[in-house]
């Protein structure tokens, strides 16, 4: 599987990463190689392997519906880049 | 040309658990902004979500109540997108192995004919935070972030705005019986988006669909869909083409408005959430939850029809709300004798209209059920008229006095005494020569008019049956 520069640009945008033309070229090459390694897996016989969605053999990890103590608003807002009263404040955004 | 309307609904439901889906923050509405958060629901690095047992239980209940197949292996996936109400930059949701699929629920049309509406899937996810938009910034409250949600997706089996409304009513009724959610659209604990398209009658292919958002009541959903049917019909008739789009319902103006959002298919890059282990939901677990399900509205309806000989429409009215059904059944059980038709007529007649005029539900009426039954007894024995009884019912709810007291206070005992009635009848016949002539000429309506006049003169106390007999005897 190969990857073109447009796809890399798209992925960069989805990740909100800005790439310079030089970086784009370099990353396209690197991603191409990485995908090549992954392609090798396709050549393996995995008919007898169960599909894996989690690496640990555990299931049904649940917790009781019992409340814990939440953070105080002051604590919660401590790292906020910007706040207004008890709210986090962000640049205006309406989709 | 005639067009067929095709509607599918997507419902998001907040589960009524004590704590959030993946952390122990208490869910408490009306709390000060950002006072119900913790590192997990704020999406701090290094935190570990663990799903709420109660939420999973509730979700399985809902899936079973809607006749879904439960997925034996189910898992959580990350749905990636950037938006300020989503602190992790992904929503924990389910993609290819949803909790359940292939369910259905039954709605009834105006003629009480059942129709099966398919449910594509019901899956688990988490709610996002709340945004308040100000002039130059947006404010974020993360209290709602992480509240357990169910997404309930219907098949495009609904063919009119009314059917969509009936689907939502039926869905809500079942959810209320299960007691897993507040189901309040105005408060946002139940939210509904609608997909709608039109196609020529008989066509196989679906038309271009519109996604409708921003409705905050069942009526709003119906109104928005009704508007959209009209709009799309006009476009089709004018031979216009249009693109798939999202439109917002403007309740004030009563129209839908295009959202004009950036085009391009969403790329959510779903992948399994490595922080959460899979669930294996086995048959014993399902059986146990199934056994604990309450009697659901349609079972109850069938039982009411069977046990109390109710008609289907009557039974349907009484079971639509769980608490009303309990209230009604209590009244029915207290009512003496095997024939329950009388008490049922009172419930869906005078009692329901008392409740409606007080903007209450049936079960919220402050009423001594035994006194209600006493009151009906007075009517049965023809000691008071039905009209007086309705007046007494109103007063009974206002004052909580007994039927006997209210009858005495209002001097409402019915006059069945022939001698006393004959005098009033004689006067009415004298004063209404035309109606008397009409009756003699064969107009039955005239008789009802004359009886009405007697009732009026006797302040509603005359026994209408006796009056009718007496007038007939005089005039025939």
Interface residues (C-beta under 8 A of the other chain):
Chain A: X10 X14 X16 X53 X54 X55 X56 X58 X59 X60 X61 X62 X63 X64 X65 X66 X67 X68 X70 X71 X72 X73 X76 X77 X82 X84 X85 X86 X87 X88 X89 X90 X91 X92 X93 X94 X95
Chain B: X17 X18 X19 X23 X24 X25 X26 X32 X33 X34 X35 X36 X37 X38 X39 X42 X50 X51 X52 X53 X54 X55 X56 X75 X80 X82 X83 X84 X97 X131 X132 X133 X134 X135 X136 X137 X138 X139 X140 X141 X142 X261 X267 X269 X272 X274 X276 X277 X278 X279 X280
